[in-house]
Amino acid sequence: MKYRVLKDHLGLKEGQIVVEFHGYTYGLERDDERATGLPQMAVSSDGDNPFTIVPVHLLEPTTPASE
């Protein structure tokens, strides 16, 4: 699924389109969830490495018309 970044975060720019990363995150999503108390998601620009861990509230699902 594709998402629009709602606010600059760790090198991602507001408005950038990213996709959910399905590779190994080595527990980083869970570590960040424990540390922040917020749901996290691993995303990348193309679904491949490198990935970035982002709080879910900073992502908005896109529709084909809005991409």
Rosetta silent file (secondary structure, phi, psi, omega in degrees, C-alpha in Angstrom):
SEQUENCE: MKYRVLKDHLGLKEGQIVVEFHGYTYGLERDDERATGLPQMAVSSDGDNPFTIVPVHLLEPTTPASE
SCORE:     score description
SCORE:     0.000 S_00000001
   1 L     0.000  147.459  179.180    0.000    0.000    0.000 S_00000001
   2 E   -99.997  148.305 -178.970    1.150    3.550   -0.694 S_00000001
   3 E  -135.665  151.316  173.041    1.171    6.377    1.839 S_00000001
   4 E  -102.821  132.143  177.985    1.703   10.138    1.776 S_00000001
   5 E   -77.126  126.588 -175.321    4.051   11.519    4.451 S_00000001
   6 L   -88.486  -16.991 -177.905    2.191   14.224    6.406 S_00000001
   7 L  -155.942  142.329  176.751    5.228   15.874    8.054 S_00000001
   8 L   -50.407  135.206 -178.502    9.001   15.832    7.498 S_00000001
   9 E  -158.349  118.144  173.806   10.481   12.928    9.468 S_00000001
  10 L    46.989   49.050  177.324   13.978   11.381    9.430 S_00000001
  11 L    91.948  -14.680  174.576   14.795   12.362    5.855 S_00000001
  12 E   -84.553  142.504 -177.466   11.289   11.851    4.487 S_00000001
  13 L  -104.437  145.430  175.806    9.659   15.013    3.178 S_00000001
  14 L   -52.423  130.876  179.880    6.083   16.166    3.675 S_00000001
  15 L    91.000  -12.883 -179.782    3.997   15.039    0.697 S_00000001
  16 L   -65.648  142.880  176.618    6.436   12.296   -0.332 S_00000001
  17 E   -95.515  129.467  179.144    4.852    9.008   -1.445 S_00000001
  18 E  -130.840  165.517  176.664    6.241    5.895    0.264 S_00000001
  19 E  -124.240  154.745  178.645    5.293    2.229    0.393 S_00000001
  20 E   -65.183  135.098  179.429    5.200   -0.206    3.282 S_00000001
  21 L   -89.668  129.587 -177.864    8.473   -2.110    3.646 S_00000001
  22 L  -111.659   12.494  178.115    8.022   -5.888    3.963 S_00000001
  23 L   -87.843 -168.758  178.883   11.643   -6.908    4.541 S_00000001
  24 L   -73.523  129.902  175.480   13.472   -7.515    7.802 S_00000001
  25 L  -108.352    0.981  176.606   13.434   -4.565   10.205 S_00000001
  26 L    55.127   33.252  176.277   15.409   -6.411   12.861 S_00000001
  27 L    81.563    4.653 -175.758   12.869   -5.452   15.521 S_00000001
  28 H   -65.882  -37.335  177.580   13.228   -1.705   14.990 S_00000001
  29 H   -58.970  -49.384 -178.943    9.480   -1.120   14.541 S_00000001
  30 H   -63.945  -41.174  177.598    8.749   -2.847   17.831 S_00000001
  31 H   -59.113  -45.307  179.716   11.619   -1.060   19.601 S_00000001
  32 H   -66.889  -36.762  176.544   10.284    2.319   18.468 S_00000001
  33 H   -62.642  -42.800  178.522    6.732    1.373   19.487 S_00000001
  34 H   -64.916  -40.885 -176.501    7.948    0.476   22.962 S_00000001
  35 H   -71.510  -36.272 -174.403   10.025    3.643   23.254 S_00000001
  36 H  -103.223  -21.496 -175.354    7.354    6.059   22.009 S_00000001
  37 L    77.735    9.420 -178.067    4.095    4.281   22.826 S_00000001
  38 L  -115.383  143.377  174.639    2.954    4.980   19.239 S_00000001
  39 L   -62.035  139.824 -177.481    2.286    2.500   16.424 S_00000001
  40 E  -124.356  158.651  176.469    5.131    2.520   13.883 S_00000001
  41 E  -140.993  140.694  173.874    5.550    1.353   10.286 S_00000001
  42 E   -87.195  127.767 -179.532    8.614    0.621    8.176 S_00000001
  43 E  -133.086  160.753  172.784    8.417    2.419    4.815 S_00000001
  44 E  -149.539  171.121 -177.882   10.649    3.069    1.823 S_00000001
  45 L   -73.219  -26.038 -176.388   10.413    4.905   -1.457 S_00000001
  46 L  -133.421    8.202 -179.367   10.186    1.704   -3.500 S_00000001
  47 L    87.284   -1.411 -179.299    9.477   -1.136   -1.034 S_00000001
  48 L  -116.423  174.543  176.120   13.147   -2.145   -0.919 S_00000001
  49 L   -61.964  151.857   -5.427   16.057   -1.157    1.320 S_00000001
  50 L   -78.428  158.335  178.494   16.784    1.320    2.786 S_00000001
  51 L  -118.870  163.757  177.160   13.745    1.706    5.010 S_00000001
  52 E  -131.164  140.280  175.743   12.685    4.260    7.604 S_00000001
  53 E   -90.818  127.229 -174.631   10.566    3.689   10.704 S_00000001
  54 E  -131.532  137.424  172.184    7.735    6.234   10.879 S_00000001
  55 E   -60.500  135.385 -176.164    4.910    6.781   13.388 S_00000001
  56 H   -57.755  -32.397 -178.155    1.683    5.697   11.699 S_00000001
  57 H   -68.369  -10.331  175.937   -0.019    9.030   12.493 S_00000001
  58 H   -94.232    7.307 -179.545    2.436   10.723   10.095 S_00000001
  59 E  -121.193  140.615  177.259    1.215    8.581    7.168 S_00000001
  60 E  -124.429  123.896  176.685   -1.958    8.924    5.122 S_00000001
  61 E   -58.344  140.698  178.662   -3.075    6.119    2.791 S_00000001
  62 L  -100.646  160.448  171.748   -3.241    7.296   -0.807 S_00000001
  63 L  -113.581  157.151 -178.397   -5.762    6.515   -3.472 S_00000001
  64 H   -53.320  -34.064 -178.739   -4.782    6.092   -7.126 S_00000001
  65 H   -71.152  -26.222 -175.221   -6.299    9.508   -7.959 S_00000001
  66 H   -95.434   -0.181 -177.851   -4.248   11.314   -5.279 S_00000001
  67 L   -79.772    0.000    0.000   -0.832    9.852   -6.186 S_00000001
